[in-house]
Amino acid sequence: MINLLLDNVVLASLLALIGLGGMFGGLLGYAAEKFKINSDPVIDTIDELLPQTQCGQCGFPGCRPYAQSIADGDAINKCPPGGQTTINAIAKLLDITAVPLDEEHGQEELRTIAYIREDECIGCTKCIQACPVDAILGSAKLMHTVIEKECTGCDLCVDPCPVDCIDMLPVKTSIDTWYWPSPENIPPSTTSAYTEGHAS
Amino acid sequence: MRHLWETPGGVHPPDNKAQSQTMSIGQVPLPKTLILPLNSAFDEVAKASVRIGDRVLKGQKIADIQGKLSVAVHASSSGFVTSIEPRTIAHPSGLSTPCIEITTDGEDRWIESKTYPHYQHIDPPKLCDIIAQAGIAGMGGAGFPSAVKLAIDGEKSVDTLIINATECEPYITADDMLIRERAAEIIKGIDVINCALNKPKAVLIGIENNKPDAIKALQEHCKGTQIEVVPVPTKYPSGGEKQLIYILTGKELPSEALPINIGMICLNIATVFAIKRAVIDGQPLISRITTITGQACDINRNYEVLIGTSVEHLLKLNGFNRERCSRLIVGGPMMGFTLSSTNVPVTKTSTCILAVSHQEMPDSSPPQPCIRCGLCAEVCPASLLPQQLYWYAKAADHERLQAHHLFDCIECGACSYVCPSKIPLVQHYRGSKGDILTARAEKTMASKARERFESRAVRLEKIDSQRETKRESRKLTSNNAEQQRVSGKPPLTTSAEDIIKAAQLRVQTKKISPEKQKAKLERTLIAAQIRLEEAQQRLADVLESGTVDQQTQHKATLEGAKQKVDKTQQRLAKIKLQ
């Protein structure tokens, strides 16, 4: 056998190549099974960039389905809560050109939070069922209230309310959340002088 | 002589300190109202423990610590609580925060308080608690609760205590005057802190060499103690915590680390004084030394000011001229911020009220384009690249900003100070820092929202499937009942559902544990044996007096009973074997 192979170089190399091919093929096949990824990692990464308001303004039932759809080639400008920042981030991730927000799905607005006018609440629990992140507390015939920290401002509780007692109010800047605005946004007279470079 | 290290960069702005040092520390006439903010510098609000209308005495605690980083608040004078509501405070935002307003009664009567002259015998945790209850927060400007800094948990240890008396900002002389007049008390305060920290190996007082009188006073009182007074060269910003640590010890603080991580604690000298008053004299932090200076004031002087005194009140006392004033600044000219209203209270961190004239600081002209001169990089004490940071800040490139260590910027303002194009560099950095922190917070919020949304989906699915099974079983029973009513017979169990159910039932019975099965078989065996005996009895009766038919019938019954007993015994034996 060995003699035959030594004599016949073509056969030997053929056999060796087939053997190697089979071995590596087997290894790759095993690895593909062993390290299989069930969901597309791109979807997760896109989902990370979306604001998770779960508002459905994009026409999908939540942020993840929209992320899935983007991965499948849908437009990236359907998310008003995320606004241009999100569009830019997704465009950068997918290496495509950033486009302006599609006005059809809504406008980029200030972040709001739902407030229930508690005197008027009749305790119907309809808003509780509508809230995608379980941020409303209350039970039947008892007053409901919004957990401010958890509210994503998705607007979904406003429509179901039969007595129209939910207001979407913009988030107020308190002394704790305030930070210095960039110089483009402020009149220069409100900052200290030397930090602006004007000393006597 | 101690070896000193030199920090990179730094600037030498005109120090303008002499004008406020001509007079000793003055006393301020008692104001009619005092406004005491409840918030600390770290987003936490103390809990008011008094109600409107309550009479309070000087030094009485009116708000308790709530959360780790809030600071207790005390009444600065006796009087009545007249309101608890949001008020504008001395803050760059000009926003309001909950405050307690006290209308003073003029008596200025102290509350009886506990003093601890023998602090050496108190445990460190107890000392920290006394300091916390006295409402002491860093008085150099940041306002970090001192007790939190001093409360060292077991794993960490402090080998160097650094007292910051550099006071490197121009105009401010509050610490200088405090040292000159009250050095003895300060040294006692250091001793209290030494006890709280279990005697660190070295105690260093860093002080800039432009304060010869203060250095002399400290050196006199430090004779015979382990405390070392270290005069450092005058250069702004040598008073930054990181900078001072480097100058004195040559150790560089890692990015985003605290001094405690390298075994050090850094305290402002005014804080040390406040700690002495709190522990030894039982006086909580209700006053501080504040410099009132600037050419728009006729008198430039340091005052011992009650916390909560309005800036208006202080300015009136010093002949403030609004016409002459171009800008009213709290803190120094390098790092301070402009006040939008004079009706704000002095807080624990107000080192200086600076009313500059138009000559001192003319109104700013618009910034010119960057000419890439590189002066900013030369003066940066943190060795950053201010120019690069500026471009990235303008482009809102958060990743690159962080890669260029934006968060190591101490916002000292040296770069803006030297910029020939008058670009407000620090403002750009502050804005970008805020944007990045907000983006981070939003990211955490988004992931929390995602988690809540997903767990809600799981919950809803579970409820749905439960409902579905319930509905199915109800449907089945109602169908069965219907069929039974119609046909009068038990229903045929032929639907796929039923077959599955029956199969499930069989599997269930099979799953009975061997012990249970054994017990069941034993019971069956006993019952079978009893039946066998009865059958034998009855057969005997029938054999005596009965027809042939009856005899055969009973014989068959007996045979059946016998078989049952045998079968059960066999199964039992099988189970026992298993």
Contacts between the chains, C-beta under 8 A, distances in Angstrom:
chain1	res1	chain2	res2	distance
A	47	B	450	7.4
A	48	B	447	8.0
A	50	B	446	7.6
A	51	B	442	7.4
A	51	B	446	5.6
A	52	B	445	7.8
A	52	B	446	3.9
A	52	B	447	7.2
A	52	B	449	4.1
A	52	B	450	4.6
A	52	B	453	7.0
A	53	B	449	7.0
A	54	B	449	6.8
A	54	B	453	4.9
A	62	B	453	6.3
A	62	B	457	8.0
A	63	B	450	7.0
A	63	B	453	7.7
A	64	B	450	7.8
A	132	B	453	5.4
A	132	B	456	6.8
A	133	B	449	5.1
A	133	B	452	4.2
A	133	B	453	5.3
A	133	B	456	6.8
A	134	B	452	5.6
A	134	B	455	8.0
A	134	B	456	5.2
A	135	B	452	7.4
A	150	B	448	7.3
A	150	B	449	7.3
A	150	B	452	6.5
A	152	B	445	7.8
A	152	B	449	5.0
A	173	B	93	7.5
A	173	B	95	7.0
A	174	B	95	6.7
A	174	B	97	7.6
A	175	B	39	6.3
A	175	B	89	7.6
A	175	B	91	5.8
A	175	B	93	6.0
A	175	B	95	4.7
A	175	B	96	7.4
A	175	B	97	4.7
A	176	B	39	7.4
A	176	B	43	4.1
A	178	B	91	7.9
A	178	B	93	4.1
A	178	B	95	6.0
A	179	B	430	7.1
A	179	B	431	7.5
A	179	B	433	7.2
A	179	B	434	2.8
A	179	B	435	7.9
A	179	B	437	7.0
A	179	B	438	7.2
A	180	B	92	6.7
A	180	B	427	6.4
A	180	B	430	3.5
A	180	B	431	5.5
A	180	B	433	7.8
A	180	B	434	5.9
A	181	B	431	5.6
A	181	B	434	7.6
A	182	B	393	7.1
A	182	B	427	6.8
A	182	B	428	6.0
A	182	B	431	3.1
A	182	B	432	7.0
A	182	B	435	7.6
A	183	B	367	7.6
A	183	B	424	4.7
A	183	B	427	4.3
A	183	B	428	6.0
A	183	B	431	7.0
A	185	B	431	7.6
A	186	B	427	7.7
A	188	B	364	4.8
A	188	B	366	7.6
A	188	B	424	6.9
A	189	B	327	7.5
A	189	B	338	7.1
A	189	B	363	7.0
A	189	B	364	7.3
A	190	B	92	7.7
A	190	B	338	5.4
A	190	B	340	7.0
A	191	B	337	7.1
A	191	B	338	6.4
A	191	B	424	6.4
A	191	B	427	5.7
A	192	B	327	7.9
A	192	B	329	5.7
A	192	B	331	7.8
A	192	B	333	6.5
A	192	B	334	7.4
A	192	B	335	7.1
A	192	B	336	5.1
A	192	B	337	5.6
A	192	B	338	6.0
A	192	B	413	7.4
A	193	B	326	8.0
A	193	B	327	6.0
A	193	B	329	7.4
A	193	B	333	5.9
A	193	B	356	7.0
A	193	B	361	4.1
A	193	B	364	6.9
A	194	B	13	6.8
A	194	B	333	4.5
A	194	B	334	4.8
A	194	B	361	7.8
A	194	B	413	5.5
A	194	B	416	6.8
A	194	B	417	5.3
A	195	B	334	6.7
A	195	B	335	7.1
A	195	B	411	7.9
A	195	B	413	4.0
A	195	B	416	4.7
A	195	B	417	7.6
A	195	B	424	6.5
A	195	B	426	4.5
A	195	B	427	6.7
A	196	B	364	5.0
A	196	B	367	8.0
A	196	B	416	5.9
A	196	B	422	6.6
A	196	B	424	4.4
A	196	B	427	7.2
A	197	B	364	7.9
A	197	B	367	7.9
A	197	B	416	4.5
A	197	B	417	6.0
A	197	B	418	7.5
A	197	B	419	4.5
A	197	B	421	7.9
A	197	B	422	4.4
A	197	B	423	6.7
A	197	B	424	6.9
A	197	B	425	7.8
A	198	B	361	6.0
A	198	B	362	6.4
A	198	B	364	4.9
A	198	B	365	7.7
A	198	B	422	6.5
A	199	B	13	6.1
A	199	B	14	7.5
A	199	B	333	7.4
A	199	B	361	7.1
A	199	B	417	6.4
A	200	B	14	7.3
A	200	B	359	6.6
A	200	B	360	4.9
A	200	B	361	6.2
A	200	B	362	7.7
